[in-house]
Amino acid sequence: IDDTSSFGKQINYFRKLKNIRAKDMAKALNIGYSTILRIENDNFNQKLNHQSIIILNKIIDYMDIRDKLNFSNNDYLDFILNKQSSIIVELKEKIGRIKLAKELKVSADSVTRWINNEVVISKENYAKLKDILKN
């Protein structure tokens, strides 16, 4: 699998490499078979929410592939799955929760929910965060 492979193609590749049938994984994780097919066909990424992140993390952990996935063509998904909480905590400690919330034009409660991984940060706010991190 190469660096340009989409997230879904990587999931499919590792599932097949580990000789796991999609139906068996769906049953083991208590998620829909069609959900796995949607993920492997990259038809899940449009609307990432808390529930979809839980499902993606379940799949990644079930196959034990977190350190094998390449996110070079999807830094937003990498952020959501692996870095959201730690980066928000880092910024909160650096500039404060209230100031961070003001800079992103969100409530301070939203910042807390991002830290607790209760809510997925939007692509728009992710872009703003990247700008804050650069400064």
C-alpha positions in Angstrom: 0.0 0.0 0.0 1.4 3.4 -0.9 1.4 6.8 0.7 -1.4 8.1 -1.6 -3.9 5.3 -0.7 -7.1 6.7 0.8 -8.1 5.9 4.3 -10.8 3.5 3.2 -8.5 1.7 0.8 -6.0 1.3 3.7 -8.7 -0.2 6.0 -9.7 -2.6 3.2 -6.0 -3.5 2.6 -5.3 -4.3 6.3 -8.5 -6.1 6.7 -7.7 -8.4 3.8 -4.0 -8.7 4.9 -5.2 -9.9 8.3 -7.7 -12.3 6.6 -10.7 -10.7 8.3 -14.0 -10.8 6.5 -16.0 -7.6 6.5 -19.1 -9.4 7.9 -17.1 -10.9 10.7 -15.6 -7.6 11.7 -19.0 -5.9 11.5 -20.4 -8.6 13.8 -17.5 -8.5 16.3 -17.7 -4.7 16.5 -21.5 -4.5 16.5 -21.6 -2.2 13.5 -23.4 -2.6 10.2 -21.7 -4.5 7.4 -22.8 -1.7 5.0 -21.0 0.8 7.3 -17.7 -1.1 6.8 -18.3 -1.1 3.0 -19.0 2.6 3.0 -15.8 3.3 5.0 -13.7 1.1 2.7 -15.2 2.8 -0.4 -14.5 6.3 1.2 -18.1 7.2 1.4 -18.1 8.1 5.1 -15.9 11.2 5.2 -18.5 13.8 4.2 -20.0 14.3 7.6 -17.7 13.2 10.4 -19.4 13.2 13.8 -18.8 11.8 17.2 -20.4 8.5 16.4 -18.5 8.0 13.1 -15.2 8.7 14.9 -16.1 6.0 17.5 -16.7 3.5 14.7 -13.5 4.4 12.9 -11.5 4.1 16.2 -13.2 0.7 16.9 -12.1 -0.6 13.5 -8.6 0.7 13.8 -8.2 -0.7 17.3 -9.8 -4.1 16.3 -7.2 -4.6 13.6 -4.5 -2.9 15.7 -3.3 -0.7 12.8 -3.2 2.8 14.2 0.6 2.9 13.8 0.4 1.5 10.3 -2.1 4.0 8.8 -0.8 6.7 6.6 -2.7 10.0 6.8 -0.5 12.0 4.4 -3.4 12.7 2.2 -5.9 13.5 5.0 -4.4 15.6 7.8 -7.9 16.5 9.0 -8.8 12.8 9.6 -5.5 12.3 11.3 -6.2 15.2 13.6 -9.7 14.0 14.4 -8.6 10.4 15.1 -5.3 10.9 16.8 -4.6 14.5 17.9 -7.7 16.6 18.5 -7.7 16.4 22.3 -3.9 16.8 22.8 -3.6 19.8 20.5 -6.6 21.6 21.9 -5.2 21.0 25.4 -1.8 22.4 24.3 -3.4 25.5 22.9 -5.7 25.9 25.9 -2.6 25.8 28.2 -0.7 28.2 26.0 -3.4 30.9 25.4 -6.3 30.0 27.7 -9.6 28.4 27.0 -11.6 31.7 26.8 -9.1 33.3 24.4 -8.9 30.2 22.2 -12.7 30.1 22.1 -12.8 33.8 21.1 -10.2 33.3 18.4 -12.2 30.4 16.9 -15.6 32.2 17.5 -17.0 29.3 19.5 -18.1 28.9 23.1 -15.6 28.0 25.8 -17.9 24.9 26.3 -17.1 23.8 22.7 -13.4 23.9 23.5 -14.0 21.7 26.5 -16.2 19.3 24.5 -13.3 19.0 21.9 -10.8 18.2 24.6 -13.1 15.5 26.0 -13.6 14.1 22.4 -17.4 14.6 22.8 -17.6 16.6 19.6 -15.7 16.5 16.4 -14.1 19.8 15.4 -15.3 21.1 12.0 -13.1 21.4 9.0 -13.5 25.2 9.2 -12.4 25.3 12.8 -9.6 22.9 12.1 -8.3 25.3 9.4 -8.4 28.2 12.0 -6.6 26.0 14.5 -3.8 25.3 12.1 -3.4 29.1 11.6 -3.2 29.6 15.4 -0.6 26.8 15.7 1.5 28.5 13.0 1.7 31.7 15.1 
